[in-house]
Amino acid sequence: MKEIDRLISILSASMDALIATLPGNTEIVLHDLTQPKTSVVRIINGHVSGRKQGDGLMSGPDDDQAILGLLDTSQRVPFRVFKNYTTVTVTGKPLNSASTIYYSKAGTPLVGFCINVDLDAVSRFKRDLDYLTQPFARYENNEQQTGKIPEQTLNDILMQFRQNGSESKLDFRKRVVAEIHAMGFFKIKGSVNQVAKVLNVTRYTVYNYLEKIDGKSDQNRNSLLSD
């Protein structure tokens, strides 16, 4: 068995053990560094960086210090560890990262084993939970003073939505409006204008989406009553 195949087999087995206990905000990526255009051999929780199996090495987050391990091959060591550094995804999300690069006896980089943790996901979850459990109490005083929702809070909520590959921009916007409508978000004064701003549409477009959502709800209620 080739050295690279042996390493990939061992590290893939380690991923099998980790997958059952790994939290959703932690990504593990296994790279075949001899195939940079399709280096991602296996990935767990690829939503963290937005990658999938078969993606190239350069599709990863920016500011990856492990790249130094690919550029500097002068050290004749079996592996090098790069840890406690911050990378940034294509969407601007910071990740706490660590990587191990494995080398051949000749110093050629063979395999990369990388871990990326989205620590902000925990903070976003807490903010979202606070919002959902106390939506009116949280903004009662602020609404009287400013008449609008803090933009940062709105952005935090909308950050959790991502456009699916098969989803058009129109369908994505409709889905976002429908889901935050179900949260009761539009009961807060000023929400329509701010959602329209973030989605880059007019407030009349948002009203149109809401009318169609309420129309479907009325139809469902009438159907239940007639059963």
C-alpha positions as CSV (number, residue, x, y, z in Angstrom):
1,M,0.0,0.0,0.0
2,K,1.3,3.5,-0.9
3,E,2.1,5.8,2.0
4,I,-0.6,8.3,0.9
5,D,-3.2,5.6,0.8
6,R,-2.2,4.3,4.2
7,L,-2.5,7.8,5.7
8,I,-5.9,8.5,4.1
9,S,-7.1,5.1,5.4
10,I,-6.0,5.8,9.0
11,L,-7.3,9.3,9.1
12,S,-10.6,8.4,7.5
13,A,-11.1,5.8,10.2
14,S,-10.5,8.5,12.8
15,M,-13.2,10.6,11.2
16,D,-15.6,7.6,11.4
17,A,-15.0,7.6,15.2
18,L,-15.4,11.4,15.5
19,I,-18.6,11.8,13.4
20,A,-20.9,10.5,16.0
21,T,-19.8,13.0,18.6
22,L,-18.7,16.0,16.6
23,P,-20.8,19.2,17.2
24,G,-22.4,20.8,14.1
25,N,-20.1,23.9,14.3
26,T,-16.9,21.8,13.9
27,E,-15.7,20.8,10.4
28,I,-13.1,18.2,9.7
29,V,-11.5,18.0,6.2
30,L,-9.2,15.3,4.8
31,H,-7.1,16.5,1.8
32,D,-5.1,14.5,-0.8
33,L,-2.5,17.2,-1.3
34,T,-1.2,15.4,-4.4
35,Q,-4.5,16.3,-6.2
36,P,-5.0,20.0,-5.4
37,K,-7.8,20.6,-7.9
38,T,-10.0,17.9,-6.1
39,S,-8.1,17.6,-2.8
40,V,-11.1,17.1,-0.5
41,V,-11.2,13.4,0.0
42,R,-13.7,13.5,2.8
43,I,-15.4,16.2,4.9
44,I,-17.6,16.3,7.9
45,N,-19.9,19.3,8.5
46,G,-18.9,21.0,5.3
47,H,-21.6,23.7,5.8
48,V,-19.1,25.4,8.2
49,S,-16.9,26.5,5.3
50,G,-19.3,25.8,2.4
51,R,-17.3,22.9,0.9
52,K,-18.0,19.4,-0.2
53,Q,-16.1,16.2,-1.3
54,G,-14.2,16.8,-4.5
55,D,-13.6,20.5,-4.0
56,G,-10.2,21.9,-4.6
57,L,-7.6,23.0,-2.1
58,M,-8.0,26.7,-2.9
59,S,-11.7,26.5,-2.2
60,G,-10.9,26.6,1.5
61,P,-10.9,29.6,3.9
62,D,-8.5,32.5,3.5
63,D,-5.5,33.1,5.7
64,D,-4.8,29.4,6.2
65,Q,-1.4,29.2,7.9
66,A,-1.2,25.5,6.9
67,I,-0.4,26.7,3.4
68,L,3.1,27.4,4.8
69,G,3.5,23.7,5.2
70,L,2.9,23.3,1.5
71,L,5.3,26.1,0.4
72,D,8.2,25.3,2.8
73,T,9.2,21.6,2.3
74,S,12.8,22.1,3.4
75,Q,12.1,20.4,6.7
76,R,12.4,16.6,6.6
77,V,9.8,15.6,9.1
78,P,6.9,13.2,8.9
79,F,4.3,15.9,9.8
80,R,3.9,19.5,10.9
81,V,1.1,20.9,13.1
82,F,-0.3,24.4,12.6
83,K,-2.8,25.4,15.4
84,N,-4.6,28.3,17.1
85,Y,-5.0,30.5,14.0
86,T,-8.0,32.2,12.4
87,T,-9.2,31.6,8.9
88,V,-12.0,33.4,7.1
89,T,-14.6,31.8,4.8
90,V,-15.8,33.3,1.5
91,T,-18.8,34.7,3.3
92,G,-16.5,36.5,5.8
93,K,-17.1,34.1,8.7
94,P,-14.1,33.7,11.0
95,L,-13.1,30.2,12.0
96,N,-10.8,28.9,14.7
97,S,-8.5,26.5,12.7
98,A,-5.8,23.8,13.1
99,S,-4.2,21.6,10.6
100,T,-1.7,18.7,10.3
101,I,0.3,18.2,7.1
102,Y,1.8,14.8,6.5
103,Y,4.9,14.4,4.3
104,S,6.7,11.7,2.3
105,K,10.3,10.8,3.2
106,A,11.4,13.1,0.4
107,G,9.5,16.0,2.0
108,T,6.6,16.0,-0.4
109,P,3.2,17.1,1.2
110,L,0.9,14.1,0.9
111,V,-2.2,14.6,3.2
112,G,-3.8,17.4,5.1
113,F,-6.0,16.9,8.1
114,C,-7.8,20.1,9.0
115,I,-10.2,21.2,11.7
116,N,-12.3,24.4,11.5
117,V,-14.6,25.6,14.4
118,D,-17.3,28.2,13.9
119,L,-17.4,29.7,17.4
120,D,-19.7,32.4,16.3
121,A,-22.4,29.8,15.7
122,V,-22.8,29.4,19.5
123,S,-23.2,33.2,19.9
124,R,-25.7,33.4,17.1
125,F,-27.7,30.5,18.5
126,K,-27.9,32.3,21.9
127,R,-29.0,35.6,20.3
128,D,-31.6,33.8,18.2
129,L,-32.9,31.9,21.2
130,D,-33.1,35.1,23.2
131,Y,-35.0,36.7,20.4
132,L,-37.5,33.8,19.9
133,T,-38.2,33.4,23.7
134,Q,-38.6,37.2,24.4
135,P,-39.3,38.9,21.1
136,F,-41.6,41.6,22.4
137,A,-40.0,42.3,25.8
138,R,-36.6,42.6,24.2
139,Y,-37.6,45.4,21.9
140,E,-40.4,47.1,23.8
141,N,-38.3,49.9,25.1
142,N,-36.2,50.2,21.9
143,E,-39.3,50.4,19.8
144,Q,-40.6,53.3,21.8
145,Q,-37.3,55.1,21.3
146,T,-36.4,54.3,17.7
147,G,-39.3,52.7,16.1
148,K,-37.1,50.0,14.4
149,I,-35.3,46.8,15.0
150,P,-31.5,47.0,15.6
151,E,-29.9,46.2,12.2
152,Q,-27.3,44.0,13.9
153,T,-30.0,41.8,15.4
154,L,-31.8,41.5,12.1
155,N,-28.6,40.6,10.3
156,D,-27.8,37.9,12.9
157,I,-31.2,36.3,12.3
158,L,-30.9,36.4,8.5
159,M,-27.4,35.0,8.6
160,Q,-28.8,31.6,9.5
161,F,-30.5,31.4,6.1
162,R,-28.5,30.1,3.1
163,Q,-29.6,29.8,-0.5
164,N,-29.8,26.2,-1.7
165,G,-28.1,25.3,-4.9
166,S,-31.3,24.5,-6.7
167,E,-33.1,27.6,-5.3
168,S,-33.5,30.8,-7.3
169,K,-33.1,34.2,-5.6
170,L,-36.8,34.7,-5.8
171,D,-37.6,31.4,-4.1
172,F,-34.9,32.1,-1.5
173,R,-36.4,35.5,-0.6
174,K,-39.8,34.0,-0.4
175,R,-38.6,31.3,1.9
176,V,-36.8,33.7,4.2
177,V,-39.9,35.9,4.5
178,A,-42.1,32.8,5.2
179,E,-39.8,31.5,7.9
180,I,-39.3,34.7,9.8
181,H,-43.0,35.4,9.4
182,A,-43.6,32.1,11.2
183,M,-41.3,33.3,14.0
184,G,-43.6,36.3,14.5
185,F,-40.9,38.7,13.3
186,F,-43.3,40.9,11.3
187,K,-45.3,41.7,14.4
188,I,-42.6,44.2,15.3
189,K,-42.9,47.7,14.1
190,G,-40.5,48.6,11.3
191,S,-39.6,45.0,10.4
192,V,-40.9,45.1,6.8
193,N,-38.7,48.0,5.8
194,Q,-35.6,46.5,7.3
195,V,-36.2,43.0,5.9
196,A,-36.7,44.6,2.4
197,K,-33.4,46.5,2.8
198,V,-31.5,43.4,3.7
199,L,-33.1,41.3,0.9
200,N,-32.6,44.1,-1.6
201,V,-36.2,44.4,-2.6
202,T,-38.9,47.0,-2.0
203,R,-41.2,46.9,1.0
204,Y,-44.1,46.4,-1.4
205,T,-42.5,43.1,-2.6
206,V,-42.3,41.9,1.0
207,Y,-46.0,42.9,1.5
208,N,-46.8,40.8,-1.6
209,Y,-44.9,37.8,-0.2
210,L,-46.8,38.2,3.1
211,E,-50.2,38.4,1.5
212,K,-49.6,35.2,-0.4
213,I,-48.4,33.5,2.8
214,D,-51.5,34.7,4.7
215,G,-53.7,33.6,1.8
216,K,-52.3,30.1,2.0
217,S,-52.9,30.1,5.7
218,D,-56.6,31.1,5.2
219,Q,-57.1,28.4,2.6
220,N,-55.6,25.8,5.0
221,R,-57.9,27.0,7.8
222,N,-61.0,26.9,5.6
223,S,-60.0,23.4,4.4
224,L,-59.7,22.2,8.0
225,L,-63.1,23.7,9.0
226,S,-64.9,22.0,6.1
227,D,-63.4,18.6,6.9
